[in-house]
Amino acid sequence: MADTKAKTHPDRVVLYLALVMLAIGAFFSLTTTVFLSFANLFNLLESYAVTGIFSMGLLVVLVTGGIDISFLATASVVQYLTVLVCRQVGIDDVLFLGLTVAIVIGACIGMGIGSLIYYLDIVSIIVTISMQSVLFGLLMHASGGRSIYNLPAWMFRYGGTHSFKIGDTAYVMGVGPLVLLAMAILTWFILNHTTLGRQLYAFGGNPEAARRLGVNLGRLHLFAYGYLGAMAAVGGITQVFRMEEVVPSSLVGRELDVLAAAVLGGASLMGGRGGVLGTILGVFLIGVLKNGLNLYGVSSYFSDVVIGLVIILAVIATHYGKRKETEVGFV
């Protein structure tokens, strides 16, 4: 019975999130004249696509029972180093090579963090807080806090905005939503249709049992944090596509939105659960909340209060649900 509950729980989370989002969207639609406009909805989709990409990587780490808050510092470092490497080796107009450089840098940083956590047996939150400070501090020291505007041609040519028409009105949107869709499909496939994905869930649910079954916990650590590093790279480059510049401090400080989205989507801070669809719904629920509050002229500081309270409520609900399943399992 416990297993059945564990399998149906993510479906309930997705249903609840969808209903809550519809209710909040209906409220903002009835009380404002702008919320349901195509321009606002496209802006919402574009703005939170990068957050969604980051959340795909964080979801994998949360499934293993770990936590990482250094991924935005990693993304910022990847942005900076990718531009420098592309300049140095002459990668100016080849999208595939440029993205490969970025993903390799991000994955290496992520695997380095995962190695520290596993081989030194240090709590993940301590390591990632430290690495966030180290990475961001080194970036600001190396860049002097200055933005980079002279970017490789592939960052402009392939990642710029694209216009399209609905009726007689023209709208503009970048590649962010398409990149999010691709990363979501990849993450969903890994977690739900591979042996590696099943091992990640088993590891998060009961590490000792997974070890006794022969699961290589070290390899899973390296993969989970390396995957988050790769998603940080993809999200960071997508942000560059959108902004058409590299701003060293533009990403750091938004970790709360990504963590809140994953937790709202059903990921447990204790590991063993979480899904892609729920996480994406969590991303856009937060986006809808912030967007609606902004339309009301509510301070961004108060929006952060709302998001913080949402995380607390989600963690309480997740903890209570897991405890009830454990109690049922003993019956």
C-alpha positions in Angstrom: 0.0 0.0 0.0 2.8 2.4 0.8 4.3 1.9 -2.7 0.9 2.7 -4.3 0.6 5.9 -2.4 4.2 6.9 -3.4 3.3 6.4 -7.0 0.1 8.3 -7.0 1.4 11.2 -4.9 3.1 13.0 -7.8 -0.2 12.9 -9.8 -2.1 14.5 -6.9 0.6 17.2 -6.6 0.2 18.0 -10.4 -3.6 18.1 -10.1 -3.5 20.4 -7.0 -0.9 22.7 -8.6 -3.0 22.9 -11.8 -6.1 23.8 -9.8 -4.3 26.4 -7.7 -2.8 28.0 -10.8 -6.2 28.1 -12.5 -7.8 29.7 -9.5 -5.0 32.3 -9.1 -5.0 33.0 -12.8 -8.8 33.4 -12.8 -8.5 35.9 -9.9 -5.9 38.0 -11.6 -7.8 37.8 -14.9 -11.0 39.1 -13.3 -9.3 41.8 -11.2 -6.8 43.2 -13.8 -7.1 44.1 -17.5 -3.6 43.1 -18.4 -3.0 39.6 -17.0 -4.6 37.6 -19.8 -3.2 39.7 -22.6 -1.0 37.9 -25.1 1.9 40.3 -24.4 1.8 39.6 -20.7 1.5 35.8 -21.1 4.3 35.7 -23.6 6.5 37.8 -21.3 5.7 35.5 -18.4 6.6 32.4 -20.4 9.9 34.0 -21.7 10.8 35.3 -18.2 10.5 32.0 -16.4 11.8 29.7 -19.1 15.4 30.1 -17.7 14.1 29.4 -14.1 12.5 26.2 -15.5 15.8 25.1 -17.1 17.6 25.5 -13.8 14.8 23.7 -11.9 15.3 20.6 -14.2 18.9 20.2 -12.9 17.9 21.0 -9.2 15.1 18.4 -9.4 17.6 15.6 -10.1 19.8 16.6 -7.1 16.7 16.9 -4.8 15.6 13.4 -6.0 18.8 12.0 -4.6 18.2 13.7 -1.2 20.8 16.4 -1.8 20.5 20.2 -2.2 22.6 22.7 -4.1 22.3 26.5 -4.0 25.5 27.2 -6.0 24.0 26.5 -9.4 23.4 30.2 -10.3 27.0 31.0 -9.4 28.0 28.1 -11.6 25.8 29.5 -14.4 27.4 33.0 -14.1 30.9 31.5 -14.2 30.0 29.4 -17.3 28.7 32.5 -19.1 32.0 34.4 -18.4 34.3 31.5 -19.2 32.4 30.4 -22.3 32.9 33.9 -23.9 36.6 33.9 -22.9 37.2 30.3 -24.3 35.3 31.0 -27.5 37.4 34.1 -28.0 40.6 32.4 -27.3 40.1 29.4 -29.6 38.2 31.2 -32.3 34.8 29.7 -31.8 32.7 32.6 -33.2 29.9 31.3 -35.3 29.5 27.5 -34.5 26.6 27.0 -32.1 27.3 23.4 -31.3 30.9 24.0 -30.3 30.0 27.0 -28.2 27.3 25.1 -26.3 29.6 22.1 -25.9 32.2 24.4 -24.2 29.5 25.8 -21.9 28.1 22.4 -20.9 31.5 20.8 -20.3 32.5 23.7 -18.0 29.2 23.5 -16.1 29.3 19.7 -15.8 32.9 19.8 -14.5 32.0 22.4 -11.9 29.0 20.3 -10.8 30.9 17.1 -10.6 33.6 18.8 -8.6 31.0 19.9 -6.1 29.5 16.4 -6.1 32.9 14.9 -5.4 33.4 17.2 -2.4 30.1 16.2 -1.0 30.5 12.4 -1.5 34.2 11.8 -0.8 34.6 14.2 2.1 31.2 13.2 3.5 30.1 16.8 4.1 26.4 17.9 4.2 25.5 19.2 0.7 24.1 22.5 1.9 27.4 23.4 3.6 29.5 22.6 0.5 27.2 24.4 -1.9 26.9 27.6 0.3 30.7 27.6 0.4 31.0 27.0 -3.4 28.5 29.7 -4.1 30.7 32.2 -2.3 33.9 30.9 -3.9 32.6 30.8 -7.5 30.8 34.2 -7.3 33.7 35.8 -5.5 36.2 34.6 -8.1 34.0 35.7 -10.9 33.6 39.2 -9.5 37.3 39.5 -8.9 38.2 38.3 -12.4 35.6 40.4 -14.2 35.7 43.4 -11.9 31.9 43.3 -12.0 32.0 44.5 -15.6 29.5 43.3 -18.2 30.6 41.7 -21.5 29.0 43.1 -24.6 31.4 41.8 -27.2 30.0 38.3 -27.5 30.6 35.5 -30.1 28.4 35.7 -33.1 26.6 32.4 -32.3 25.1 34.0 -29.2 23.4 36.6 -31.3 22.6 34.7 -34.5 21.0 31.6 -33.1 19.7 32.8 -29.8 18.1 36.1 -30.6 14.4 36.9 -30.4 11.9 35.9 -33.1 8.8 37.8 -34.0 5.4 36.2 -35.0 1.9 37.4 -35.4 -1.4 36.6 -33.8 -4.1 38.4 -35.8 -2.8 41.8 -36.7 -0.5 42.1 -33.6 3.2 41.2 -33.7 4.9 39.6 -30.7 8.5 38.8 -29.9 9.8 35.8 -28.1 13.3 34.2 -27.6 14.3 30.6 -27.7 14.0 30.1 -23.9 10.6 28.3 -24.0 11.9 25.9 -26.7 15.1 25.2 -24.7 13.0 24.5 -21.6 10.8 22.1 -23.5 13.8 20.2 -24.7 15.5 20.0 -21.3 12.2 19.0 -19.6 11.8 16.1 -22.1 15.4 15.0 -21.5 15.1 15.1 -17.7 11.7 13.3 -17.8 13.2 10.5 -20.0 16.2 10.1 -17.7 14.2 10.0 -14.5 11.3 7.8 -15.8 12.7 5.6 -18.5 16.3 4.7 -17.6 17.9 2.5 -15.0 19.9 5.5 -13.9 16.7 7.3 -13.1 15.3 4.4 -11.0 18.6 4.3 -9.1 18.4 8.1 -8.4 15.0 7.6 -6.9 16.1 4.6 -4.9 19.1 6.5 -3.7 17.0 9.3 -2.4 14.4 7.1 -0.9 16.8 4.9 1.1 20.5 5.3 0.4 21.6 2.3 2.6 19.1 0.0 0.8 20.3 1.2 -2.6 24.0 0.6 -1.6 23.2 -3.0 -0.5 21.5 -3.6 -3.8 24.8 -2.7 -5.5 24.0 0.9 -6.6 27.2 3.0 -7.1 26.4 5.9 -4.8 29.5 7.8 -5.8 28.6 7.6 -9.5 25.1 8.9 -8.7 26.5 11.8 -6.8 28.7 12.8 -9.7 25.9 12.4 -12.2 23.3 14.4 -10.2 25.5 17.3 -9.5 27.2 17.2 -12.9 23.7 17.2 -14.5 22.8 20.3 -12.5 26.0 21.9 -13.6 25.1 21.1 -17.2 21.6 22.6 -16.8 23.1 25.6 -15.1 25.2 26.0 -18.2 22.3 25.7 -20.6 20.2 28.1 -18.5 23.1 30.6 -18.3 23.6 30.6 -22.0 19.9 30.9 -22.6 19.9 33.9 -20.3 22.7 35.4 -22.5 20.6 34.7 -25.6 17.8 36.7 -24.0 19.9 39.6 -22.6 22.5 39.7 -25.4 25.2 40.5 -22.8 27.0 38.8 -19.9 26.2 40.5 -16.6 28.2 38.8 -13.7 25.6 39.5 -11.0 22.4 39.1 -13.0 21.6 35.5 -11.9 22.8 35.1 -8.3 20.1 35.8 -5.8 17.3 34.0 -7.7 17.9 30.5 -6.1 14.8 30.8 -4.0 12.5 30.8 -7.0 14.1 27.6 -8.4 14.0 25.8 -5.1 10.4 26.9 -4.4 9.4 25.6 -7.8 10.9 22.2 -7.3 9.4 21.8 -3.8 6.0 23.0 -4.9 6.2 20.5 -7.8 6.4 17.6 -5.3 10.2 17.2 -4.8 11.0 16.3 -1.2 14.0 17.8 0.5 14.4 14.4 2.0 14.8 12.8 -1.4 13.1 10.0 -3.3 10.3 11.9 -5.0 9.6 14.7 -7.5 8.6 14.9 -11.2 9.2 17.1 -14.2 5.6 18.2 -14.9 5.1 19.2 -11.2 8.3 21.1 -11.2 7.4 23.1 -14.3 3.9 23.8 -12.9 5.7 25.0 -9.7 7.9 27.4 -11.8 5.0 29.0 -13.6 2.8 29.1 -10.4 5.5 31.2 -8.8 5.7 33.2 -12.1 1.9 33.8 -12.0 2.0 34.9 -8.4 4.9 37.3 -8.9 3.4 38.6 -12.2 0.0 39.2 -10.6 1.4 40.9 -7.5 3.5 43.1 -9.8 0.4 44.1 -11.7 -1.1 45.1 -8.4 2.0 47.2 -7.7 3.0 45.1 -4.8 6.7 45.5 -3.7 9.1 42.8 -4.9 10.2 42.4 -1.3 6.7 41.3 -0.3 6.6 38.9 -3.2 9.7 37.3 -1.7 7.8 37.0 1.6 4.9 35.2 -0.3 7.4 32.8 -2.0 9.1 32.0 1.3 5.8 31.2 3.0 4.8 29.0 0.1 8.1 27.0 0.5 7.4 26.5 4.2 3.9 25.3 3.6 5.1 22.9 0.8 7.8 21.5 3.0 5.4 20.9 5.8 2.9 19.2 3.5 5.6 17.0 2.0 7.0 16.0 5.4 3.5 15.2 6.7 2.6 13.2 3.6 5.9 11.2 3.8 5.3 10.5 7.5 1.8 9.2 6.9 3.0 6.9 4.1 5.7 5.6 6.5 3.1 4.9 9.2 0.8 3.1 6.6 3.8 1.0 5.5 4.3 -0.3 9.0 0.6 -1.3 9.3 
